[in-house]
Each structure stands twice: as C-alpha cells, then as structure tokens.
Amino acid sequence: MKKIFLFYLISFFGCTVSNQNMSSYDSKEIISNKPTNISLLNRLRSNPGVYIQGTGNDAKVYTKGISSINNQKEMLFILNGVQVGSYSKIVNILNPESIKSITVLKNANDIAIYGFNGSGGVILIKTK
C-alpha cells in the first residue's frame, strides 16, 4: 500500500531523480600539477571523445559522436572563464606550461549555458 501511495505521490508532483555524477561520463578533466611543455593539442588527444583534424596552429578540434558526423562544429575554448573561440585562436595566447587543468564538456546539460557557440562542445582551461 505504501509503494502504491508513493508512486501516485511522485507521479502527481512530478518528482525527478538526478545523479550529480552523471556528467562525469560525458566530461573529462585533465589535471596537470607539474609544469610541462606538452602542447595543448597533444593533451587533448588523450581524451577519447575529441577528434582533431589537422596539425599545428591550423588544427580544428571536434567532438566525436553521431551529431558531429553530418554537421561538424568546432569546440569552444574558454580560458579562465573568458570565451576565446576555436583552437586556432587560443593556441596563440596560451602558454602550455601555465595550464593547470583542462575539462572537456560534451553533455548537453553542461554546454547549454554557452548557447550556440558551445553547441559543438566546450573545453574549459584553467591556468595557474
């Protein structure tokens, strides 16, 4: 009887269950405690959900997935909370030795606050 009442109570009030760790499957944080001169592009290659086209300063970074096959949109780079744009823009202003952490956001809930600019995915970079 209690289970039925609880079911009706949840159905009536529209209760939702959320898991705070759900986005951990869709985002990955790369933390660097030691100063290193490994390029940003090589650090991004370690994330299995990132596809890199080209090399050097003209490289383009995309997310892997079914939506990116037909309509590829470059990932948005955000440096210390400021939207920079694509990889070709951030590579000229970022020193690889000053990177503290890199977080790749691919989940729709995580990238929704960035609007159309972030619809291809978002890479958050924090420096020391």
Backbone torsions as a table, in degrees:
resi	resn	phi	psi	omega
1	MET	NA	-40.0	-179.7
2	LYS	-65.9	-37.5	-179.8
3	LYS	-65.9	-39.8	179.7
4	ILE	-66.4	-43.9	178.7
5	PHE	-61.7	-42.5	179.1
6	LEU	-63.6	-39.7	177.8
7	PHE	-61.6	-45.9	178.7
8	TYR	-65.9	-37.1	179.2
9	LEU	-64.6	-44.3	178.6
10	ILE	-67.2	-41.5	179.6
11	SER	-65.2	-38.7	-176.7
12	PHE	-70.9	-43.8	-177.0
13	PHE	-89.7	-6.3	176.5
14	GLY	67.7	45.9	-178.9
15	CYS	-72.3	139.6	176.2
16	THR	-119.7	149.1	178.9
17	VAL	-107.1	130.2	179.1
18	SER	-127.2	151.2	178.0
19	ASN	-118.4	123.6	-176.9
20	GLN	-68.3	-20.9	-177.4
21	ASN	-95.0	7.9	-178.6
22	MET	-63.6	-38.9	-177.3
23	SER	-74.2	-9.6	180.0
24	SER	-67.9	-20.7	176.8
25	TYR	-77.8	-26.7	-176.9
26	ASP	-98.8	-12.3	178.3
27	SER	-126.2	150.7	-178.2
28	LYS	-136.2	132.8	179.4
29	GLU	-107.5	130.8	177.6
30	ILE	-108.9	113.6	-176.8
31	ILE	-106.9	133.7	179.9
32	SER	-123.0	109.4	179.1
33	ASN	-88.7	-27.1	-178.9
34	LYS	-99.0	140.3	176.3
35	PRO	-65.3	131.8	-178.8
36	THR	-142.5	154.2	179.8
37	ASN	-103.1	20.6	176.0
38	ILE	-68.6	131.7	-175.3
39	SER	-66.6	159.1	178.5
40	LEU	-61.3	-39.2	-179.9
41	LEU	-62.1	-42.7	178.5
42	ASN	-69.2	-31.7	175.7
43	ARG	-68.6	-36.9	179.3
44	LEU	-70.3	-28.2	178.5
45	ARG	-63.1	-22.3	-179.4
46	SER	-73.5	-12.5	178.2
47	ASN	-90.2	122.3	-175.8
48	PRO	-69.7	-14.8	-178.5
49	GLY	-93.8	8.6	-176.9
50	VAL	-114.0	133.3	177.7
51	TYR	-113.2	127.5	-178.2
52	ILE	-114.2	126.6	179.4
53	GLN	-113.8	124.0	-179.5
54	GLY	92.8	-178.5	-179.6
55	THR	-138.2	164.4	175.7
56	GLY	69.6	-150.9	-176.9
57	ASN	-71.0	-18.6	-178.6
58	ASP	-95.0	9.9	-179.3
59	ALA	-67.0	153.3	177.0
60	LYS	-122.7	136.4	-175.5
61	VAL	-112.9	126.0	-179.3
62	TYR	-127.4	163.6	170.9
63	THR	-92.3	146.6	173.8
64	LYS	-82.9	143.7	177.7
65	GLY	157.5	170.1	-175.8
66	ILE	-66.4	-34.1	-178.5
67	SER	-76.0	-22.0	-177.5
68	SER	-87.2	-4.9	178.9
69	ILE	-73.0	-46.5	-176.2
70	ASN	-86.5	-32.8	-174.4
71	ASN	-136.5	82.2	-178.2
72	GLN	-76.1	133.0	176.0
73	LYS	-131.6	132.2	-178.2
74	GLU	-63.8	150.0	178.2
75	MET	-73.0	148.7	178.5
76	LEU	-90.3	130.8	177.9
77	PHE	-101.3	131.9	178.4
78	ILE	-123.5	121.5	-177.7
79	LEU	-108.3	112.6	-179.5
80	ASN	51.1	41.1	176.9
81	GLY	87.6	0.2	-179.3
82	VAL	-110.5	127.0	179.2
83	GLN	-70.1	122.7	-178.6
84	VAL	-100.8	-41.5	-178.6
85	GLY	125.1	-136.4	-176.1
86	SER	-86.1	177.8	-179.3
87	TYR	-62.1	-39.4	-177.8
88	SER	-63.0	-22.3	177.6
89	LYS	-85.8	-39.0	-175.3
90	ILE	-78.2	-27.3	-176.4
91	VAL	-64.4	-27.1	-178.8
92	ASN	-81.2	-19.8	-176.0
93	ILE	-110.7	-6.0	-174.2
94	LEU	-109.8	129.1	174.2
95	ASN	-89.8	122.4	-177.6
96	PRO	-59.6	-26.0	-179.2
97	GLU	-74.2	-18.0	-177.8
98	SER	-93.9	2.2	-178.6
99	ILE	-74.6	126.5	176.8
100	LYS	-95.3	-47.7	178.9
101	SER	-151.6	153.1	176.9
102	ILE	-128.7	127.4	177.6
103	THR	-121.4	127.7	179.1
104	VAL	-102.7	120.5	179.5
105	LEU	-107.3	125.5	178.8
106	LYS	-127.8	-15.5	-178.0
107	ASN	-71.3	140.5	-178.1
108	ALA	-60.5	-35.8	179.2
109	ASN	-66.7	-36.5	-177.8
110	ASP	-74.7	-35.7	-175.3
111	ILE	-93.2	-3.9	-176.8
112	ALA	-61.3	-33.8	-177.4
113	ILE	-70.9	-13.2	-179.4
114	TYR	-94.0	-2.4	175.4
115	GLY	65.6	-150.1	-176.8
116	PHE	-63.9	-35.2	-179.8
117	ASN	-59.7	-34.5	-178.5
118	GLY	-96.6	9.0	-175.6
119	SER	-67.1	-18.0	177.0
120	GLY	-89.8	-0.3	-176.0
121	GLY	114.8	159.3	-176.0
122	VAL	-132.2	138.8	174.2
123	ILE	-118.9	116.0	179.2
124	LEU	-95.3	127.5	-179.7
125	ILE	-121.5	127.4	175.2
126	LYS	-113.1	137.0	178.2
127	THR	-109.0	166.6	-178.7
128	LYS	-76.8	NA	NA
